[in-house]
Every structure is written in structure tokens, then in C-alpha cells.
Amino acid sequence: MSTSAVTTSASTNLQQLPHHKVKVKKSGQRACNEKNDKGKFCGGHLKRWFYMKDVVERECGDIEKAWGPNAEVYRCENCKTLYLPTPGETKVNVAGQGQISVFGLTLPPKEK
């Protein structure tokens, strides 16, 4: 299953997994917005998670069954909440799009 199929189906009906909390990442979001019991934000960094190499996830197997072996998934480094990419975003970038400089200096993107 390709990542575009995951984002399309995830935006209409977000499938919760038995052992994982799943959310959709907002455009430009780089930190977790999950609240704890006291109502404080987690604030952990969202990192691209390659779940096929994770030993614990291989035993569980929820993500592979739900979205296949190559889905684009981000995970909070603190609370382990899973985030799917923003629907409509085509560029795979862990850090997100970033912000335009407030000082008027905007560098062009790097060429490959």
C-alpha cells in the first residue's frame, strides 16, 4: 500500500489501532500535541518511524497489518503517539515545511 493511499483513507476515517494511539499531523507540525492526564501538552519531537525495523513493533504487528510495510508514520519521542502525514502533502520531510524568515531573507531550496 502506498503512502498516498494511507493519507487518503486516514483523513476520512482515522483507524485506531489496539496498541497505539493514532492522530493526523497538522501542516508544519513538528511537536506532539497530545495532552496528559493533567492537561499538559507532551511537546515531544515527531520523528519518522521505520516500524519494520522495530523489534517490539514486529511482535505486535498492528501497523503492518493496517497500513502495510512502507507507510509514512511519525512517532512522538516521549509518549509514542503515532501521527500520519497531513492529507495532501506529497513531499516526505521529517522536519516539515518550515517557516519563512521574518527578516526577509529566504533561501531557495537545495537542488538534488
C-alpha positions in Angstrom: 0.0 0.0 0.0 1.5 3.4 -0.9 1.6 6.3 1.4 -0.9 8.3 -0.6 -3.5 5.6 0.0 -2.8 5.8 3.7 -3.3 9.5 3.9 -6.5 9.4 1.9 -8.1 6.7 4.0 -6.8 8.2 7.2 -8.3 11.6 6.6 -11.8 10.2 6.2 -11.9 7.6 8.9 -9.0 7.6 11.3 -8.4 3.9 12.2 -7.3 3.5 15.8 -5.0 0.5 16.4 -5.4 -1.7 19.5 -1.9 -0.9 20.9 -1.3 2.6 19.5 -2.9 6.0 19.6 -3.1 7.4 16.1 -3.6 11.1 15.0 -3.1 13.1 11.8 -0.2 15.5 11.8 -1.2 19.1 11.0 0.6 21.0 8.3 4.0 22.1 9.5 3.6 20.3 12.9 6.9 19.1 14.4 5.9 18.5 18.0 3.4 16.3 19.7 0.1 18.0 20.8 -1.2 15.1 22.9 -2.3 16.1 26.4 -1.6 14.0 29.5 -3.9 13.4 32.5 -3.3 16.8 33.9 -4.0 18.6 30.5 -0.4 19.5 29.8 1.0 19.1 26.2 3.6 16.4 25.7 5.7 18.5 23.3 7.9 15.6 22.1 9.5 15.8 18.7 7.8 13.9 15.9 10.2 11.7 14.1 9.8 9.5 11.1 9.4 5.9 12.5 10.5 2.9 10.5 8.4 0.4 12.3 9.5 -2.6 10.2 12.9 -2.4 12.0 11.5 -2.0 15.5 11.7 -5.3 17.3 8.8 -4.6 19.7 6.5 -3.5 16.8 7.4 -6.6 14.8 6.0 -8.7 17.7 2.8 -6.6 17.8 2.4 -6.2 14.0 -0.6 -3.8 14.2 0.8 -1.2 11.9 1.9 -3.6 9.2 -1.5 -5.3 9.2 -3.3 -1.9 9.0 -1.2 0.1 6.6 1.4 -2.2 5.0 5.2 -2.4 5.3 6.1 1.0 3.8 3.6 3.5 5.2 4.9 7.0 6.2 4.4 7.2 10.0 5.7 9.6 12.6 6.1 8.9 16.3 6.4 11.1 19.3 9.7 10.5 21.1 8.1 10.9 24.5 4.5 9.5 24.6 4.9 7.2 21.5 1.7 8.6 19.8 1.6 7.8 16.1 1.0 10.5 13.5 0.0 10.1 9.9 1.1 12.7 7.4 -1.1 15.7 6.6 -3.6 14.8 3.8 -2.4 16.5 0.6 1.2 16.8 1.5 3.3 15.0 -1.1 6.8 15.8 0.0 8.3 13.4 2.6 10.1 15.6 5.0 10.5 14.7 8.7 11.0 18.3 9.8 8.1 19.6 7.9 8.0 22.6 5.5 9.5 25.1 7.9 8.7 28.8 8.2 9.6 31.8 6.0 12.2 34.0 7.7 10.8 37.1 9.4 13.9 39.1 8.4 13.1 38.9 4.7 15.9 36.5 3.9 14.5 33.4 2.4 17.0 30.9 0.9 16.0 28.9 -2.2 15.6 25.1 -1.6 18.6 22.9 -2.1 18.8 21.2 -5.5 19.2 17.5 -5.6 
